[in-house]
Amino acid sequence: MIDWTALAGDSPASRALGAELVARWSEPHRRYHTLDHLAAVLAAAGLLADEADDLAAVRLAAWFHDAVYDGRPGWDEERSAQLAQARLPRCGVPSGRIAEVARLVRLTAAHDTLAPGDRNGAVLCDADLAVLGRSGYDDYAARIRQEYAHVPDDLFRQGRAEVLRRLLAVPRLYRTRRARELWEGPARANMTAELAPFSA
């Protein structure tokens, strides 16, 4: 995993923020949105590094993108972006980069709002969705279900099927060339297989 201090500096404020973020990603109610997910997103962003305009902003946004996670889509991302805006100035991160980090975090609420030519957004969103095209997809799907254990089965199945159909309906799931090469085919196969029982 990318060293936090390499991104945000090695000041007392930066070390404190790094510890806070690790604690947030380690909260006991999380099953998928854990430190393992953060590490996977950072690793995927590294594979797509050449396609970003500001890789440091992308990596900082990865650290923050699910820093607040209460299972409330949209709200979680907004609170996570606000957290970045509140904490990063103390670490000496330039204001322009902080604004970009917050913008990128908000993008992860709905990956389909990405504008053409948004290279940083494409890398972060593709890295966040890389799990869809990797081995271990069944474990990912099971962990998502665990995070929504409070939702009755019929409602979860309905909501999950809607998400999968929406993702499968887009012409290109991934925006960067490299991500399409790596994950597009496997992701579509994985989601189609998960959706099949819901459609029976």
C-alpha positions as CSV (number, residue, x, y, z in Angstrom):
1,M,0.0,0.0,0.0
2,I,1.2,3.5,-0.8
3,D,2.9,5.1,2.2
4,W,0.6,7.8,3.6
5,T,3.5,10.1,4.5
6,A,4.8,9.9,1.0
7,L,1.6,11.6,-0.1
8,A,0.8,13.9,2.8
9,G,4.2,14.6,4.4
10,D,5.8,13.3,7.6
11,S,4.6,16.1,9.9
12,P,2.8,15.4,13.2
13,A,-0.5,16.5,11.6
14,S,0.0,14.1,8.7
15,R,0.9,11.2,10.9
16,A,-2.2,11.9,13.1
17,L,-4.4,12.1,10.0
18,G,-2.9,8.8,8.6
19,A,-3.7,7.1,11.9
20,E,-7.3,8.5,11.8
21,L,-7.8,7.2,8.3
22,V,-6.5,3.8,9.1
23,A,-8.9,3.7,12.1
24,R,-11.8,4.7,10.0
25,W,-11.0,2.0,7.4
26,S,-10.8,-0.5,10.2
27,E,-14.2,0.1,11.7
28,P,-15.9,-3.1,12.9
29,H,-19.1,-2.7,10.8
30,R,-17.1,-2.8,7.5
31,R,-16.9,-6.0,5.6
32,Y,-15.8,-4.9,2.1
33,H,-14.9,-1.3,2.5
34,T,-11.9,-2.1,4.6
35,L,-8.1,-1.5,4.5
36,D,-8.0,-4.4,2.0
37,H,-10.2,-2.4,-0.4
38,L,-8.1,0.7,0.1
39,A,-5.0,-1.3,-0.7
40,A,-6.6,-2.8,-3.8
41,V,-7.7,0.6,-5.1
42,L,-4.2,2.1,-4.5
43,A,-2.6,-0.9,-6.3
44,A,-5.1,-0.6,-9.2
45,A,-4.4,3.2,-9.5
46,G,-0.7,2.3,-9.7
47,L,-1.4,0.1,-12.7
48,L,-3.2,3.0,-14.4
49,A,-0.7,5.7,-13.2
50,D,0.3,6.8,-16.7
51,E,-3.3,7.8,-17.5
52,A,-3.6,10.3,-14.6
53,D,-2.7,14.0,-14.7
54,D,-2.2,14.2,-10.9
55,L,-1.5,10.8,-9.5
56,A,-0.9,12.2,-6.0
57,A,-4.4,13.7,-6.0
58,V,-5.8,10.4,-7.2
59,R,-4.0,8.5,-4.4
60,L,-5.1,10.9,-1.7
61,A,-8.6,10.6,-3.0
62,A,-8.4,6.8,-2.8
63,W,-7.4,7.2,0.9
64,F,-10.5,9.4,1.5
65,H,-13.1,8.0,-0.9
66,D,-14.7,5.7,1.7
67,A,-13.2,7.2,4.8
68,V,-16.7,7.8,6.0
69,Y,-18.8,4.7,5.5
70,D,-22.2,4.3,7.0
71,G,-23.8,2.5,4.0
72,R,-25.5,5.7,2.8
73,P,-24.7,6.2,-0.9
74,G,-24.0,9.8,-1.8
75,W,-24.0,10.9,1.9
76,D,-20.9,8.8,2.6
77,E,-19.0,10.3,-0.3
78,E,-20.0,13.9,0.6
79,R,-18.9,13.4,4.2
80,S,-15.6,11.8,3.0
81,A,-14.9,14.8,0.7
82,Q,-15.7,17.2,3.5
83,L,-13.3,15.3,5.7
84,A,-10.5,15.7,3.1
85,Q,-11.2,19.4,2.9
86,A,-11.1,19.8,6.7
87,R,-8.0,17.7,7.4
88,L,-5.6,18.1,4.5
89,P,-4.8,21.8,4.9
90,R,-3.1,20.9,8.3
91,C,-0.8,18.6,6.4
92,G,0.4,21.4,4.0
93,V,-1.3,19.9,0.9
94,P,-1.8,22.7,-1.6
95,S,-5.3,24.1,-1.8
96,G,-5.7,23.2,-5.5
97,R,-4.8,19.6,-4.9
98,I,-7.2,19.5,-1.9
99,A,-10.0,20.8,-4.1
100,E,-9.2,18.1,-6.7
101,V,-9.1,15.4,-4.0
102,A,-12.6,16.4,-2.8
103,R,-13.9,16.5,-6.3
104,L,-12.6,13.0,-7.0
105,V,-14.1,11.6,-3.8
106,R,-17.5,13.0,-4.8
107,L,-17.2,11.4,-8.2
108,T,-17.1,7.9,-6.6
109,A,-20.7,8.3,-5.5
110,A,-21.9,7.7,-9.1
111,H,-19.2,6.7,-11.5
112,D,-21.4,7.4,-14.4
113,T,-21.2,11.2,-13.9
114,L,-17.6,11.3,-15.1
115,A,-17.0,13.9,-17.8
116,P,-15.1,13.0,-21.0
117,G,-11.4,13.9,-20.6
118,D,-11.3,13.7,-16.8
119,R,-8.1,11.7,-16.6
120,N,-7.8,11.8,-12.8
121,G,-11.5,10.8,-12.4
122,A,-11.1,8.0,-14.9
123,V,-8.2,6.5,-13.0
124,L,-9.8,6.7,-9.6
125,C,-13.2,5.4,-10.8
126,D,-11.6,2.6,-12.7
127,A,-9.4,1.7,-9.8
128,D,-12.4,1.6,-7.5
129,L,-14.3,-0.7,-9.9
130,A,-11.3,-2.9,-10.6
131,V,-12.6,-5.5,-8.2
132,L,-15.4,-6.3,-10.6
133,G,-13.0,-7.8,-13.1
134,R,-10.7,-9.6,-10.7
135,S,-10.5,-13.1,-9.2
136,G,-12.3,-13.2,-5.9
137,Y,-15.4,-11.5,-7.2
138,D,-17.7,-14.0,-5.3
139,D,-16.0,-13.0,-2.0
140,Y,-16.5,-9.3,-2.9
141,A,-20.2,-9.9,-3.6
142,A,-20.6,-11.8,-0.3
143,R,-18.9,-9.0,1.7
144,I,-21.2,-6.4,0.1
145,R,-24.2,-8.5,1.2
146,Q,-22.7,-8.6,4.7
147,E,-22.5,-4.8,4.8
148,Y,-26.1,-4.6,4.0
149,A,-27.2,-7.4,6.4
150,H,-29.8,-5.1,7.8
151,V,-31.6,-5.1,4.4
152,P,-34.2,-7.9,3.9
153,D,-33.2,-10.4,1.2
154,D,-35.9,-9.5,-1.3
155,L,-35.1,-5.8,-1.1
156,F,-31.4,-6.4,-1.3
157,R,-31.8,-8.7,-4.4
158,Q,-33.9,-6.0,-6.1
159,G,-31.4,-3.3,-5.4
160,R,-28.4,-5.3,-6.2
161,A,-29.9,-6.4,-9.5
162,E,-30.6,-2.8,-10.4
163,V,-27.0,-1.9,-9.8
164,L,-25.7,-4.8,-11.8
165,R,-28.1,-4.0,-14.7
166,R,-27.1,-0.4,-14.7
167,L,-23.4,-1.3,-14.8
168,L,-23.8,-3.8,-17.5
169,A,-25.8,-1.4,-19.7
170,V,-23.0,1.1,-20.2
171,P,-21.0,0.6,-23.4
172,R,-17.7,0.8,-21.5
173,L,-17.5,0.1,-17.8
174,Y,-13.9,1.4,-17.6
175,R,-12.7,4.7,-18.9
176,T,-9.0,4.1,-19.3
177,R,-7.5,2.0,-22.0
178,R,-5.4,-0.1,-19.6
179,A,-8.4,-0.8,-17.3
180,R,-10.5,-2.0,-20.3
181,E,-7.7,-4.3,-21.3
182,L,-7.3,-5.7,-17.8
183,W,-10.8,-5.9,-16.4
184,E,-13.7,-5.2,-18.9
185,G,-14.3,-8.7,-20.1
186,P,-13.9,-10.4,-16.8
187,A,-16.1,-7.8,-15.1
188,R,-18.9,-8.3,-17.5
189,A,-18.7,-12.0,-17.1
190,N,-18.6,-11.8,-13.3
191,M,-21.6,-9.4,-13.0
192,T,-23.6,-11.4,-15.6
193,A,-23.1,-14.6,-13.5
194,E,-24.1,-12.8,-10.3
195,L,-27.2,-11.3,-11.9
196,A,-28.4,-14.7,-13.4
197,P,-30.1,-16.0,-10.2
198,F,-31.8,-12.6,-9.6
199,S,-33.4,-12.8,-13.0
200,A,-34.6,-16.4,-12.6
